Amino acid sequence: MSERDALLRVESLQVNYGAVEALRGVSLHVLPGEVVTIIGGNGAGKSTLMKAISGLEPAAAGQIDFQGQNITRMAGHLRVPLGIAQSPEGRQVFADQSVYDNLVLGAYHRKDGAANIAADIELQFAAFPRLRERREQMAGTMSGGEQQMLAIARALMSRPKLLLLDEPSLGLAPLIVKEIFAIVRQLKAQGVTILLVEQMANQALAVADRAYVLETGRFILEGNAADLRRDPKIRAAYLGTHA
């Protein structure tokens, strides 16, 4: 499979916050079935890129194509039915709704009937047993790790063709981070196409097929994730001496 078969293609994307260029000429692609990660420090523009792809931030220039369709100017809520779902930075679950209701809301755009949605909720409960235990609990009262699981499960309820995972390890204890990345590996094994933004570069590169390194709004490097994980410059800048 070559780049021309890309599910997602971003070309020369620019996003501005007032006079500040948050993204400057960013280009990337994601093939069906791939896990692609974007690593970089705080303020590099990683989450801005994810928001631009999901339609939460407007593009000042450049183009975003999904399944060959130009979606650059498409409203965010119209991108979900196309097959783009995001598990956002900070989780952003519906705190005053139950776990079950959060999952139902994840399928808000679907037209395939209540029985199919109920079946998919059962699939999520099977994949995330802790969510079944918390089924009637208000999402805002759960731990950070449980909320992250819910955010991922809620995104999967839309049956996405592309899952955007934005900082899934943010603010979580090391043991929970390990559990979250085990979930990412399971999704990869199931063939879910994932674009992953993550500050924990070692874990992200370990699970990804390809990677891009973002600094101050530009990609400075891209390539095979395993190769980048072994690159001395990447190890020194992002992985630490213990990696």
N, C-alpha and C positions, 0 to 999 in steps of 0.2 A: 504494500500500500504506500502510495507516494503523497507528497504534500497537496497535490491537486485533488486528492480524495478527502480533504479536511472537512470535518464536521463544523468546526469553528475556524474562521480566518479573520484576523485583525490586521489592518494595513495602515501604517503611518498615523496611528491614532494620537490625537492631541486633546487633552482635557485641561481646562483652565479654571482656577479659582480666583476670580478677579484678574489682577495683573500677573498672578503666579501661574506658571506652566507646570501643572502637576504631572502630566505625561507629555513627552515630547517625541513624537514620531515612533511610537511603539508598534511593532509588528510581531505577530505570533500565529501559530496554527495548532490545532488539536485534532488528531485523527480519531475515528471511531474506536472505542475500546481502550484508548490510551489513558494513562494518568500522567498529566503534565503539571509540574510544580513551578511556582514563581517564588524565588527566595530573594531576600534583601532586608536591609535594616529598617528601623522605624523611619517613617516619612519618605520612603523611597517611591511610594505611589502604588503599592500593591493593591490595597483595598480600593483605591480610586479606579484602577483598571477593572476590578471585578464589578464595581458599581456601574461602570460604563457598559460592560458586556450585558449586565442584567437590566440596563435601562434606567438606573437610578441617578446617573450623572450624564449630562449631555456631552456629546463630542463637539469640540471646537473645529476639528479637522480630522480627516482620515475616514476609514470605512470599517464596519463590522459586518461580516457575512456569516450567516448560519444556515447550513444545508444549502449553500449556494444562493441564498436570498439576502439582499441588502437590508439589514435591520437597524442601520445607524440612527435613523430618525424615528424608529418605532417606539411607542410608549412601552414602558416596562411591563405593564399588566398584560400586554398583548404578546410578549415574548414567552410567557409561561406556557400558554397553549401550544406554542411551537415546539417546546421541549427543553426550555432553559429554566432550571430551578437553582436557587441560591440558599445555602445555609450561611447566614451572614455573620460577620465579625460581631462578637458580643452576644451571639445566640438569638436575642430578640424574640424569644417565645412570647406568646400571649399570656402574660403573667396571671391575669384574673380569669383564665379559662382552664378547664381540666386538660389533662394529657390527651384524653380521648377527643375532646373538642378541638385541640390544636391539630391533631391528625386529620380530623374532618375538614378543618379549614385549609389544610394543605392540598386538598383535592377540590377546592372551591370551583375551579374552572371546568372540571370534568363533566361530561355528558353521558357517561356510560352506565349510569344507574347506581342506586344505593347498594345493591347486592355486591357489585364489583368493588365499590369503595370499602364496604365492610370487609370483604375478603382481603383487600390490601392492608387494611388496619391490622387484621390478624397476622399477615405476613410481617408487618413491622413489629408486632408484639413478639413474634417468634424470633426475629432478628435481634430485638432489644428486650430481653425478658424483664429488665428492671422497669421498663415503661408499662408492661402489663401489670406489674405489682403496684404501680402508681396511677393506674388507669383513671381513677376519679379524683386524684389529687390536683390541686391548683398548681399550674406549672411554675408560678413564681415562688413557691415554697420548696422547690426541689433544689438539690445541690447543683453546683456549676456543671459537673460532669453529666448529671442526669439531664440537665437542660440542653447540653450539647448533643446528647443522644437524641433528644426530642427534636431539636432543630434539624438534624440530619434526617430523621425519620419523617418529619413534616415535609421536608423538601422532596423526599422520595415518593411521597403520596401523590405528587403530580405526575408520576411516571416519566421522569425527565430523560431526555436523550443526552443532556449535558448537565452534570451536577457541579455547581460552583461551591467549593468549600473555602471559606474565608477565615483563616486563623482558628482552626478547630481546637487547637491546644491552648488558646489564650486563657491565662489565669487559672489553669488547672494543675493539680498536684501531679508529680511524675508518674505515679501508678495509674492515674486516670488518663494521662497523656498516652501511656502505653496501650491502654484499652481502646482509646479513640483511634489510634493508628492501626490497631488490629481490625477495627471496623472498616477502615479505609482499605485494608488489604482484602477483606472479605468482599467488599463492593467491587474491587478490581477483579477478583477471581470470578465474580458474576458477570463481568463484562461491562460494568458501568463506566461510562466515559467521565473523567473527573479533571477539572482544573482546580488545583490546590494552591492556595496562598498560605505560606507558613513561615514564621520566624525561626522555628526549630528546624534548621536546615538539614541537620544530619538525619532526622527521622523522615523529613520530606523527600530527600534524595534517595533514601533507602527504599521507599515505596513507589517512587515515580519511574516512568519510562524515560522521559526527557525533562529538561529543566531550563529555565531562563533565570538569569541573575539581573535584578533591577536595582539601579542606583540613580538617585535624584531624577527620576522620571524617564530614564533611558535604560534599555537593555544593553549591558556591557559584555554579556557572554551567554551562549546557549549551547546545548548539546545533550549527549547521552547522560542521564542522571548518574549512573555508576561511574562514568569517567570524571564528571565534575566532582563527585564525592571524593575521588582520589587525587584531584588536582591540588597541589601544594598551596597555591594562592587562595583557592576557595576554602581549603581547610583552615588556613591561617586567618582568613577574614570572617568566615561564617561558622565554622565547625568547632574551632577551639583546638587546643593541643591534645585534648582527651579523645577526640573523635576517632 
